[in-house]
């Protein structure tokens, strides 16, 4: 039997897009009862019991890939998501042995072949597939929607708790907080530029998103949040241009980090926008921006250097 985790981080781009004028519904995830083992896992009205720490772990989501590779020995992994090796999408790239299965989507038959004990998923995974796993005696853990670093801490503790690695989880969180505090010390008191996060098809992030908190922790003001947007949105291009941000951040989903910058700056529609006129359109590796685990602090650090280069000069 083993553990299966579905990657939360990539869901920002691939799954969780709010429609125009709409955010997304909050989801609290699995709750755990018991300080040791056995533990009871509750998902709404469903309840399962973990008699002992799971020894075979699998992951189908990016957040699961990232967290498990930080918290457990590689020998405990039996599967990761198909994105786990893509450094543009997942911060787990390079940390997973080649013998670990790579799973596309939620494939219950393939997963059951690997004999997992525990499956980490998000609310975006099909309930039908999760019911098949539960019916076969596999426990399921759903990570909550992280819209802040407090939520990231909750997910770290959830995963660390159910795999029996709470000490490692707390060490991971201490390192995360220290890195965030170091950025804060660098940017505190500096003038805050207005920043627009802009992805494909006029897509942006408003309040109550981890992207928003990353921008704020890096010493910027989220222009989309100023507009009153909550969650992830497709917004008409004329509205985004009207925000006239000082800086535009675009996620780079491929090795060519200049491509999304060229695409935007060569589009005459954006001519006259302050960020374009001043050469302050920057691409950041998508994995660092969208990661919903402590690994994503790298995104905060990179944003801070772009917003406030003067604070990071030797």
N, C-alpha and C positions, 0 to 999 in steps of 0.2 A: 504494500500500500504506500501512498506518497502524498505530496502536497502540490496543489496546482494553483498558480496565481495569474490573474489576468491583468495585463499592463495598463495601469491607469493613465500614465503620462501621455501616451499617444492618443488617448481618447479625445484630448482637446482638439486635435486637428482632424482626426479621422471620424469621430463619432459625435462629439458633443457640440454641435453647432445650434445655437438658438436661432429661431426665425426672427425676422425683422420685428423689433418692438417687444421681443420676449426674451426672458432669461431662461434659466433651467430650474427644475424643481430640486430642492434639497433632499439629499438621501443620507441617512445617518449610518448605514452599514450594520455589520454584525456586532452584537454585544456578547461579552464573555463573562461567565460566572465561575468563580473558583480561583484561588490564589496559586494553587498547585494543580497537579493532575490527580483525578480526572477534572476536566473542565466541561461546562455546558455552553454550547454555542447557540445563540438565538438569532434567527432571521425572520422577523415578523412573527408569525404564529408557528414557524417550524423550529424544532429544537433537536440538536444532536449532541452526543457526548464524545469527547476525546479522552480515552483512558490513559494515554501516555504521550510524551512528545513524539510527533510524527517524524519518521526517519527517511521517507521518500517524498520528495517535494517536487512540484511542478508549477510552472507559471505560464499563463497565456496572456498576460498584460504587462505593459512596460513597467509600471510601478512595482508589480510583483517581481519582475526580473531584477530591477534595481535594488529593491529591499532585500530579497533573499540572498543575492550575491554579496551583500554587506553583512548579513546577519548569520548565515549558516555556512558550514563547510561545503565545498562543491560536490562532495560525494553524496550529499543528501538530495541533490537536484536530479530529477528524472526528466523534466521538460521545462522549456521556456517558450516565450512567444516568438513568432517569426521575425519580430522587429529587434530582438535582443542583441543581435550582432551588428546592427546598423548604427554607426556612431552618430549619424545625423538625427536619429530618432530616439535612441536609447542610451543612457549613460552607463548601462551595463556592458556595452561592447568591449570585448577583450577580457572579460572576467569569467566566461563560461566555457567549461571543457567541451571539446568537440563531440564527445560521446553522449552529451545530453540532447534529448530530442528537441527539435524545433517544431512547434505546433502552429498551424494556420487556423485562426478563428477558434471557436469552441467546438471541437470535434469529439463528442462523447465516446465514440467507439475507440478512437485512437488513444484517448486519455485512459480509458479503462484498461487497455492493453498494457499500460505502464503501471497499473496497480497503485494508484495514489491513495493516500489516507485523507488528505485535506486539499481542498481546492480554493484558491483565492480568486475572486471575481469582482466585478463592479456591477452596478445596476444596468449597465449596457449589454451585458451578456444575456442571451436568450434564456428565459425561464425554462423553456422546454428542455434545453440541454442540461441545465442545472438540475432539473427534476430527475432526469435519467441518471445523473451521477448520484444524487441523493438516494434514489431508489436502489442503486447498487451498493449502498453502504458507505459512500464517500462523503465526508463532511465538507460543507461549503462555507467559506468565509467571504463576505462582501465588504470590500473597502468602502469607506465613506467618501463623499465628494469633497476634496480638499479645496477650499476657497481662501484659505489663510494658512500661515505657518503653524497656528494652533491646531488646525485640522491635520496638517502633515504630522505633527507630533502624535496626534491620536492614532493615525494609521500606522506609524512606526511602532507604537506601543501595542496596538492590536496584533500586528504580524509577529513582533518579538514575543508577545505573550503566548500565542497559540503554538509557536514552534519551540517554546522553552528556552528563549534566548533574551530574557528581559534585561540582563546585565549588559549584553552587547547593545541592545536597543537604547538603553540610557546613555551609554558611551557615545553612540552615534548621534544622539540628540545633543549631548554636551558639545561635541565638535561642531554640529550645525549652528548652535546658538553662538558659539565663539566666533565663527566666521561671519555670521550676521552682525554681531556686535562690532567686529572689526570694520565692516563696511560703514556701519552707522557712525563710528568715530571719525572716519575719513570725510563723510559728506555732511555731517551735522553742521547747520548754520549757513551752508552755502545756498546761493540762489538756485531755485528749483526750476529747471526747464519744463515746459509743457511737452509731453511725449505721447505720440500715437503709436500703438502696436497695430501693425497692418499686415494681414496675411492674404491669402488668395481670395478671389471673388469678393472683395470689399468686406473682409471679415475682420472684426476687432474684438477687444475684451474690455468690458466696463467694470463697474464695482462688483464686489463679491466674487472676484476671481483671483486665483493665485498670481496671474500675470499682473493684475492691478497692484497686488502687494509687492511683487518684485520691483515694479517701477517705483513705487513709493519708498521702499527700503533702499533703493539705489540712489535716492535723492532727486526723484522727478515727480511730476504731477501727471496723472493719467488724463489726457484730454478727453477720451471717451467717457470716463467717469464724470468729468465736469459736465458733460452733455446730459447726464442723468441715466446713461445706459447701465443696466444691471445684467451680469452674465455675459455670454458670448453672443455676438450678433453679426448678421449680414446687414450692412448699412449702406445706403446709397452713396455713391462716390462723391456727389456734390456736397453732401453733409460732411463727409470726412475731410474734404478739401477745405470746407468752410471753417473747420476747427483751426486751421493755420498753425499747426504745431511747430515748436522749435526744433524737435527731433522726431524722426520716424524710425521705428525699429521694425525690421522685417525678419521673420524666421527663415533660416537657410535649411532646406530639406534635402540638399545635395551637397557634394563636395565643392561645387562652384559657388562660393559665398558671394561673389560679385554679381551673379546672374539676377537675383531678385532686386538688387540695388539698381542695376542697369535698366531692368524692365520698368521700374517706377520712375527713375529720373529721366529716362528717354521718352516718357509718355508726356506729350504736350499738355495733357489735362492737369498735371500737377505743377505746371510752370507758375511761378509766382508764390507758391507756398514757401513759407520761411525756411523750413528744413531743407527743401530742395535748393533754394537760392543760396543757402549758406553751406551747402555740402555736408549736411548733418543727417543723411539717410544711411543707416548702418544695418548690416546683416549680422545676426547672431545665430550660432548653431541652434537649430530648433530643439534639439534634445535638452540643452541647457535652459532654454526659455520655458518649455512645456513640462519639464520634469516636475512631478508632484511628490518627490521624495527629498531627503537631505542632499542628494546629488545635485538638485536644482539650484542650490546656493551658488553654484558656479555662474548661473545666469544672472543672479543679483550682482555678483562681483564684476562680471563683464559689462553689465549695464552701467554700473557705477563708474567704471573707467571711461566709458563712452560719454556719459553725462558730465563728468567732472574730471577730465584728464589732468587738470592742474593739481588735484589732490593726491595723485598717484605718482607724480614725478619724484625721482630720487633726490 
